[in-house]
Each structure stands twice: as C-alpha cells, then as structure tokens.
Amino acid sequence: MGRSARIVAAAFVAFGVSSAAWADEKPVKIGVIASYSGPYADYGRQFDTGIALYLKEHDGKLAGRPVEIVRKDAPGAAPDLAKRLAQELVVKDKVNVFAGLDFSPNAFAVGAIAKEAKIPAIVMNASSSAITTNSPYVARVSFTVEQVSDPMARWAAKQGIKKVYTVVADYGPGKDSETAFEKAFVAAGGTIVGKVRTPLSNPDFSAYVQRIKDEKPEAVFFFFPSGVLPPAFLKTAAERGLQEAGIKLIATGEATDDSYLAATGDVALGLITSHHYSRVHESEKNKAFFAAAKALAGNDLVPSYFAVAAYDGMAALDLALRKTGGDLDGAKIMEALKGLAFESPRGPIEIDAETRDIVQTVYIRRTERVNGELANVEFDRFDRVRDPGKP
C-alpha cells in the first residue's frame, strides 16, 4: 500500500467508515468496485480520496447516518469479476449502494446486478453512453466520452479545421468517442479522412502514426483511457514529427489527466483537450477541494477528475438520502437522485431527471506550465452539455 493509500485508509477509520461502524445505528453500506491493483490502481486511490474527503467534511455521515465502505478490487476492464464482486456485495455484505466503477464493461456488469437486486449504483467514472440506459438503477456523476468528444469536434470546426483522422481505443468508450466526434464534425462541414481503433493492450503506435502522417490530415483526434496509453501515443507522435508536418493534435481530457500529466512530460505541452475538470479550474470551491484532497492523499497523488466524481457521488447520495428522510430503499434513492443539481469543484452539475446522466460544463483546455508545473488551462467552454448519445 502506497503512502497516499495509507493516509486515505486512516481517514476512513478516523471518521468511522469501517466494518466497526456504529452498532446502534444502521450505517449506509457502500460497495466500491474499482481498480486497486495493476496498471490502473491509481483509479481506486482517487476514488478513495474523494470519498474520504467528503466524509471528513461531514463528520463521517450521510444524511445523519454513519457510513461503511466495502472496497472490492476489479483491476481494469474485468466485467466477469466485477459481476461476481457485485453479487458478493449483495449477498454477503448486504450493501445499500454500489459506487466506484472505473471501466465501462464493469459498470455494465454491475448495472445488471443493481437492477436485479434493486440497489442503486453511482458511476464515478465509467463513460460509455449506454450504461444508464441499460439499467434503471444506475446514475452517473462523472461524464460520458460522447459528452466531451462532441464539443471538441464543434470547437475544431470553428477553428477552420476541415480534415481529421481519428484514433481511439478499441472498446466501448473509444467507439463512443469516435462516433460522437465524427457525427458532430461532419455536421459542422468537416471530413473524417481516416480512422483506426487500437487494442487496449498495445502501446506501440508506430505503424498507426506513420499511416496518419502519410495521409496528411489537418488534425488528429484521439481518445484513450487515462494512464499509460496517452503518453505513449504522444511520444510516438513527437518522434514521427506529426506537428512538424503541420498535423495538429486534439483529444479528450484523458490524454492529459492531471494525475499523469507530470509523468507525461513536455510532449503534452500545447495539446488542446476537451473535458469537464482541471485541477486549475478557477473557482473557490475547486481551490478548497484540491488543497484539502491533496493534503489528505499525500504528495504522491494528484487529485484528478476521478477524485472529484467520487466526492460528487457522495454529495449526490447525501442529498438523495436527505430527500428520502434517510430511507435506504433502493427505488426511493433512485427517485431522489433524479434532477439533483449542486455546485461541484468542476462547476455546476445536475443529474438529468429522465436519463439519470450528468449534465455539466465541458471546457476546452490547453496544456501549459503553471507555476512551473504542467496543467490544463481552460480557455473556452460549452455550458450545460448533455450526453449526445441520449435521445
């Protein structure tokens, strides 16, 4: 366990969110399914940080009830494992709510269990559009890749870009990103001159990048999950001289995830991305959130949009339980989540009453140096963006 994980675990214990929670008052039991090991272990640590911070600020309670967190490790895209863990959380741990859910395949699997068991699932990252439509017991507080890809297409078209090549990871969110970008870009008068879907397990982009360079588009739009793939693609693009060849790079915010940006390095400088959160977002709420989350997590973790969504997920559950009067009935909680609107560290957000999906501002950002550190500086925005994949 890393230093930040130890600090956050200590915070959970300090504020009563452990298996030893209040014996005389029924706690809200939350089963968090996320990556706690493997190459995406940072995701689980981010969730823990956001959850622990919200509970720290609220005396370890939601709507006056103590909280018990039960963590389950489902590293990466592992739907069969996630399904088994969700079943275990229902039968053995008797949780009231599912949360976490970093990868879309896992969220689909858990959504099916949530529907069967009538237990709410709050998605804190998984971004495939259809997750909420597949289960009436799922609400999302993170984002969808279509929601952030569509604005990037519209922004690129406004800059006079006419020809784009798309590169996405070959799984649900990647396909969603490709579809949303192409639809919006073509509608704005642009042309997709080529597209490729790359395996999640293959970080060697040399052949793909050379193919793009030979095609000579005006820009490349790319989407990969946060972590090892975006830096690998950016480094290959730099080595092959895409920008020197006059080919611009644009992407969704996973490419410059705050928690990986320092490790990505200068190859990210100048990259234009679209996303819903940056650690340097200019609001007093975000400044307070980031400082508190950083202090809680320790120096080896940079709180990112994962931590924000976890924090907001707890806020949404707190508000919903206040509306139910503390009633833990799954159907009542789901009804109470619909239409919730509140201020997040990322800006104003709401849960759409019809789709149970997030409505929020999407920002256009440029990677720059701020006080000597790489950061995503917001310079344009699209307000109250809904998931374009929903009717």
C-alpha positions as CSV (number, residue, x, y, z in Angstrom):
1,M,0.0,0.0,0.0
2,G,1.4,3.4,-1.0
3,R,1.7,6.4,1.3
4,S,-1.5,8.1,-0.1
5,A,-3.4,4.9,0.2
6,R,-2.4,4.5,3.8
7,I,-3.3,8.2,4.6
8,V,-6.8,7.8,3.0
9,A,-7.4,4.4,4.7
10,A,-6.5,6.1,8.0
11,A,-9.0,8.8,7.2
12,F,-11.8,6.2,6.6
13,V,-11.1,4.7,10.1
14,A,-10.8,8.1,11.8
15,F,-14.3,9.1,10.5
16,G,-15.9,5.8,11.3
17,V,-16.2,4.4,7.8
18,S,-15.1,0.9,8.6
19,S,-16.5,-2.5,9.4
20,A,-16.7,-1.5,13.0
21,A,-19.2,1.3,12.3
22,W,-21.9,2.2,14.8
23,A,-23.6,-0.9,16.3
24,D,-26.7,1.0,17.4
25,E,-27.5,2.9,14.2
26,K,-27.7,1.2,10.8
27,P,-25.0,2.6,8.5
28,V,-25.2,3.3,4.9
29,K,-23.2,0.5,3.4
30,I,-21.5,1.4,0.1
31,G,-19.7,-1.2,-2.0
32,V,-16.9,0.5,-4.0
33,I,-15.8,-1.6,-7.0
34,A,-12.7,-0.2,-8.7
35,S,-9.1,-0.9,-9.7
36,Y,-7.0,-1.1,-6.6
37,S,-4.2,-3.1,-8.2
38,G,-2.5,-3.4,-11.6
39,P,-1.7,-0.6,-14.0
40,Y,-4.9,1.4,-13.1
41,A,-4.5,1.1,-9.4
42,D,-4.4,4.9,-9.2
43,Y,-8.1,5.0,-10.1
44,G,-9.1,3.3,-6.8
45,R,-6.9,5.6,-4.8
46,Q,-8.5,8.6,-6.5
47,F,-12.0,7.3,-5.6
48,D,-10.9,6.7,-2.0
49,T,-9.6,10.2,-1.7
50,G,-12.8,11.9,-3.0
51,I,-15.0,9.7,-0.8
52,A,-12.8,10.2,2.3
53,L,-12.7,13.9,1.9
54,Y,-16.5,14.3,1.6
55,L,-17.0,12.2,4.7
56,K,-14.3,14.1,6.6
57,E,-16.1,17.3,5.8
58,H,-19.4,15.8,7.0
59,D,-18.4,14.0,10.2
60,G,-18.3,10.6,8.6
61,K,-22.1,10.7,7.9
62,L,-24.6,10.9,5.0
63,A,-27.9,12.5,5.9
64,G,-27.1,11.8,9.6
65,R,-26.3,8.1,9.0
66,P,-22.9,6.6,9.7
67,V,-21.2,5.1,6.6
68,E,-19.5,1.8,6.0
69,I,-17.3,1.5,2.9
70,V,-16.6,-2.0,1.5
71,R,-13.9,-2.0,-1.2
72,K,-13.6,-4.6,-3.9
73,D,-10.7,-4.8,-6.4
74,A,-11.6,-5.3,-10.0
75,P,-8.5,-4.2,-11.9
76,G,-9.0,-2.8,-15.4
77,A,-11.8,-4.0,-17.7
78,A,-12.9,-7.2,-15.9
79,P,-16.7,-7.5,-16.2
80,D,-17.0,-11.1,-15.1
81,L,-15.0,-10.3,-11.9
82,A,-17.0,-7.1,-11.3
83,K,-20.2,-9.0,-11.6
84,R,-19.1,-11.7,-9.1
85,L,-17.9,-9.0,-6.7
86,A,-21.3,-7.1,-7.0
87,Q,-23.1,-10.4,-6.2
88,E,-20.9,-10.8,-3.2
89,L,-21.6,-7.3,-2.0
90,V,-25.3,-8.0,-2.2
91,V,-25.4,-11.5,-0.6
92,K,-22.5,-11.3,1.8
93,D,-22.0,-7.6,2.6
94,K,-25.6,-6.5,2.1
95,V,-24.7,-3.1,0.7
96,N,-27.2,-0.4,0.1
97,V,-25.4,1.3,-2.7
98,F,-22.8,0.4,-5.4
99,A,-20.2,3.0,-6.3
100,G,-16.8,3.5,-8.0
101,L,-16.9,1.7,-11.3
102,D,-14.0,3.0,-13.3
103,F,-14.3,0.9,-16.5
104,S,-17.4,0.7,-18.7
105,P,-17.5,-3.1,-19.1
106,N,-17.5,-3.4,-15.3
107,A,-20.3,-0.8,-15.0
108,F,-22.5,-2.6,-17.4
109,A,-22.0,-5.8,-15.5
110,V,-22.7,-4.2,-12.1
111,G,-25.7,-2.3,-13.5
112,A,-27.3,-5.6,-14.3
113,I,-26.9,-6.8,-10.7
114,A,-28.1,-3.4,-9.5
115,K,-31.3,-3.8,-11.5
116,E,-31.9,-7.4,-10.2
117,A,-31.2,-6.5,-6.6
118,K,-32.8,-3.1,-6.8
119,I,-29.7,-1.4,-5.4
120,P,-28.6,2.0,-6.7
121,A,-25.3,2.2,-8.5
122,I,-23.5,5.5,-8.7
123,V,-21.0,5.6,-11.5
124,M,-17.9,7.7,-10.6
125,N,-16.1,7.3,-13.9
126,A,-17.2,4.7,-16.5
127,S,-18.1,6.8,-19.5
128,S,-19.9,4.6,-22.1
129,S,-23.1,6.3,-23.0
130,A,-25.4,3.3,-22.7
131,I,-24.6,2.5,-19.1
132,T,-27.5,4.4,-17.7
133,T,-30.0,3.2,-20.3
134,N,-29.1,-0.4,-19.7
135,S,-30.2,-0.3,-16.0
136,P,-32.8,1.9,-14.2
137,Y,-30.7,1.5,-11.0
138,V,-27.7,3.4,-12.4
139,A,-27.0,7.2,-12.0
140,R,-23.8,8.8,-13.3
141,V,-21.9,11.7,-11.7
142,S,-18.8,11.6,-13.9
143,F,-19.1,12.1,-17.7
144,T,-19.6,10.3,-21.0
145,V,-17.0,10.3,-23.7
146,E,-19.6,11.4,-26.2
147,Q,-20.3,14.4,-23.9
148,V,-16.7,15.6,-24.1
149,S,-16.0,14.4,-27.7
150,D,-18.9,16.3,-29.3
151,P,-17.7,19.7,-28.1
152,M,-14.2,19.1,-29.3
153,A,-15.5,18.4,-32.8
154,R,-17.6,21.5,-32.8
155,W,-14.7,23.6,-31.4
156,A,-12.3,22.2,-34.1
157,A,-14.7,23.0,-36.9
158,K,-15.0,26.6,-35.6
159,Q,-11.2,26.9,-35.9
160,G,-11.4,26.1,-39.6
161,I,-10.1,22.6,-39.4
162,K,-11.7,20.6,-42.3
163,K,-9.9,17.2,-42.4
164,V,-9.4,15.0,-39.3
165,Y,-8.0,11.5,-38.7
166,T,-9.4,9.7,-35.6
167,V,-7.6,7.2,-33.4
168,V,-9.4,5.6,-30.5
169,A,-9.0,2.6,-28.2
170,D,-11.0,-0.4,-29.4
171,Y,-13.6,-0.8,-26.6
172,G,-17.0,0.8,-25.7
173,P,-15.9,4.3,-24.7
174,G,-13.4,4.5,-27.6
175,K,-16.2,3.7,-30.1
176,D,-18.5,6.2,-28.4
177,S,-15.8,8.9,-28.7
178,E,-15.2,8.1,-32.4
179,T,-18.9,8.2,-33.2
180,A,-19.7,11.4,-31.3
181,F,-16.7,13.2,-32.8
182,E,-17.4,12.1,-36.3
183,K,-21.1,13.0,-36.1
184,A,-20.6,16.5,-34.8
185,F,-17.6,17.2,-37.1
186,V,-19.3,16.1,-40.3
187,A,-22.4,18.0,-39.3
188,A,-20.2,21.1,-39.0
189,G,-18.9,20.6,-42.5
190,G,-15.7,18.6,-41.7
191,T,-14.4,15.4,-43.2
192,I,-13.0,12.3,-41.5
193,V,-10.2,11.2,-43.8
194,G,-9.3,8.1,-41.8
195,K,-9.9,6.3,-38.6
196,V,-8.3,3.5,-36.6
197,R,-9.2,1.6,-33.4
198,T,-6.2,0.3,-31.4
199,P,-6.1,-2.6,-28.9
200,L,-6.1,-1.5,-25.2
201,S,-3.1,-3.8,-24.6
202,N,-0.9,-2.4,-27.4
203,P,1.1,0.7,-26.5
204,D,3.2,0.5,-29.8
205,F,1.7,3.2,-32.0
206,S,4.5,3.5,-34.6
207,A,2.6,1.9,-37.6
208,Y,-0.6,3.8,-36.8
209,V,1.2,7.2,-36.5
210,Q,3.2,6.6,-39.8
211,R,-0.1,5.8,-41.6
212,I,-1.6,9.1,-40.3
213,K,1.5,11.1,-41.3
214,D,1.2,9.6,-44.8
215,E,-2.5,10.6,-45.0
216,K,-1.6,14.2,-44.2
217,P,-4.8,15.3,-42.3
218,E,-5.0,18.8,-40.8
219,A,-5.5,17.3,-37.3
220,V,-5.7,14.0,-35.4
221,F,-8.4,13.5,-32.8
222,F,-7.6,10.7,-30.3
223,F,-9.1,9.0,-27.3
224,F,-7.5,6.5,-24.9
225,P,-8.3,5.8,-21.2
226,S,-6.2,7.7,-18.7
227,G,-2.9,6.1,-17.9
228,V,-0.2,4.5,-20.0
229,L,-1.7,4.9,-23.5
230,P,-2.0,8.7,-24.0
231,P,1.7,9.4,-23.1
232,A,2.8,6.5,-25.4
233,F,0.8,7.9,-28.3
234,L,2.0,11.5,-27.7
235,K,5.7,10.3,-27.6
236,T,5.3,8.4,-30.8
237,A,3.6,11.4,-32.5
238,A,6.5,13.6,-31.4
239,E,9.1,11.1,-32.6
240,R,7.4,10.8,-36.0
241,G,7.1,14.5,-36.3
242,L,3.4,14.9,-36.7
243,Q,3.3,18.5,-35.6
244,E,6.3,19.4,-37.7
245,A,4.4,18.1,-40.6
246,G,1.6,20.5,-39.9
247,I,-0.7,18.0,-38.3
248,K,-2.4,19.3,-35.1
249,L,-3.3,17.0,-32.2
250,I,-6.6,17.3,-30.3
251,A,-8.0,14.9,-27.7
252,T,-10.4,14.4,-24.8
253,G,-9.1,15.1,-21.3
254,E,-8.0,11.6,-20.6
255,A,-4.9,12.4,-22.7
256,T,-3.8,15.0,-20.0
257,D,-5.3,13.5,-16.8
258,D,-4.0,15.7,-14.0
259,S,-2.6,12.7,-12.1
260,Y,-0.5,11.5,-15.0
261,L,0.5,14.9,-16.6
262,A,3.8,15.3,-14.8
263,A,4.9,11.9,-15.9
264,T,3.7,12.5,-19.5
265,G,6.1,15.5,-19.7
266,D,6.7,18.1,-22.3
267,V,5.2,16.1,-25.2
268,A,1.8,17.2,-23.8
269,L,2.7,21.0,-24.0
270,G,0.2,22.8,-26.2
271,L,-2.2,19.9,-26.6
272,I,-5.8,21.0,-26.9
273,T,-8.3,18.8,-25.0
274,S,-11.9,18.9,-24.0
275,H,-13.0,17.7,-20.6
276,H,-15.1,18.5,-17.5
277,Y,-12.4,19.2,-14.9
278,S,-9.0,20.6,-14.5
279,R,-7.1,20.9,-11.2
280,V,-6.5,24.6,-12.0
281,H,-10.2,25.3,-12.6
282,E,-10.9,28.8,-11.4
283,S,-13.4,28.6,-8.6
284,E,-13.1,29.0,-4.9
285,K,-14.8,25.6,-4.4
286,N,-12.2,23.9,-6.5
287,K,-9.3,25.6,-4.8
288,A,-10.6,24.4,-1.5
289,F,-11.3,20.9,-2.8
290,F,-7.9,20.5,-4.4
291,A,-5.9,21.7,-1.4
292,A,-7.9,19.5,1.0
293,A,-7.8,16.4,-1.2
294,K,-4.0,16.9,-1.8
295,A,-3.4,17.2,1.9
296,L,-5.5,14.1,2.6
297,A,-3.9,12.0,-0.2
298,G,-0.3,12.9,0.4
299,N,2.3,14.1,-2.1
300,D,2.4,11.1,-4.3
301,L,-1.2,11.5,-5.6
302,V,-2.5,14.5,-7.7
303,P,-6.3,14.6,-7.2
304,S,-8.0,14.3,-10.6
305,Y,-11.5,14.1,-12.1
306,F,-11.8,10.6,-10.6
307,A,-11.5,12.1,-7.1
308,V,-13.9,14.9,-8.0
309,A,-16.5,12.5,-9.2
310,A,-16.2,10.4,-6.1
311,Y,-16.6,13.5,-4.0
312,D,-19.6,14.5,-6.0
313,G,-21.0,11.0,-5.9
314,M,-21.1,11.2,-2.1
315,A,-22.6,14.6,-2.2
316,A,-25.4,13.3,-4.5
317,L,-26.0,10.4,-2.2
318,D,-26.1,12.7,0.8
319,L,-28.7,14.9,-0.9
320,A,-30.7,12.0,-2.1
321,L,-30.9,10.4,1.4
322,R,-31.9,13.8,2.8
323,K,-34.8,13.7,0.4
324,T,-35.8,10.2,1.4
325,G,-35.5,11.1,5.1
326,G,-32.7,8.6,5.4
327,D,-34.7,5.7,3.9
328,L,-32.3,3.3,2.3
329,D,-34.9,1.8,-0.1
330,G,-33.3,1.5,-3.5
331,A,-36.2,2.7,-5.6
332,K,-36.6,5.8,-3.3
333,I,-32.9,6.6,-3.5
334,M,-33.0,6.4,-7.3
335,E,-36.1,8.6,-7.5
336,A,-34.4,11.1,-5.2
337,L,-31.2,11.2,-7.3
338,K,-33.2,12.3,-10.4
339,G,-32.9,16.1,-11.0
340,L,-30.4,16.8,-8.3
341,A,-28.4,20.0,-9.0
342,F,-25.5,21.3,-7.0
343,E,-22.1,23.0,-7.2
344,S,-19.1,20.7,-7.8
345,P,-15.4,21.6,-7.8
346,R,-15.7,21.3,-11.6
347,G,-18.6,23.8,-11.7
348,P,-22.4,23.4,-11.7
349,I,-23.7,19.9,-12.3
350,E,-27.0,18.1,-12.3
351,I,-28.4,14.6,-12.7
352,D,-30.9,14.6,-15.6
353,A,-34.3,13.5,-14.3
354,E,-35.0,11.4,-17.4
355,T,-31.7,9.8,-18.2
356,R,-30.1,9.8,-14.8
357,D,-26.9,11.0,-16.6
358,I,-24.7,14.0,-15.8
359,V,-25.3,17.5,-17.2
360,Q,-22.3,19.8,-16.9
361,T,-19.9,22.3,-18.5
362,V,-17.3,20.9,-20.9
363,Y,-14.1,23.0,-21.1
364,I,-11.6,23.4,-23.9
365,R,-8.2,23.4,-22.4
366,R,-4.5,23.9,-23.4
367,T,-1.7,22.2,-21.6
368,E,0.6,24.9,-20.3
369,R,3.1,25.4,-17.5
370,V,1.5,27.0,-14.4
371,N,3.9,27.9,-11.6
372,G,6.5,25.5,-13.2
373,E,4.1,22.6,-13.4
374,L,2.1,21.2,-16.4
375,A,-1.6,22.0,-16.1
376,N,-4.8,22.1,-18.3
377,V,-5.7,25.7,-18.6
378,E,-9.3,26.3,-19.6
379,F,-9.9,28.9,-22.3
380,D,-13.3,28.1,-23.8
381,R,-16.4,26.3,-22.6
382,F,-19.7,24.7,-23.6
383,D,-22.4,25.1,-20.9
384,R,-25.0,22.6,-19.7
385,V,-23.8,19.8,-22.0
386,R,-25.9,16.6,-22.0
387,D,-24.8,13.3,-23.3
388,P,-25.4,13.5,-27.1
389,G,-25.8,9.7,-27.2
390,K,-29.2,10.0,-25.4
391,P,-32.4,10.8,-27.2
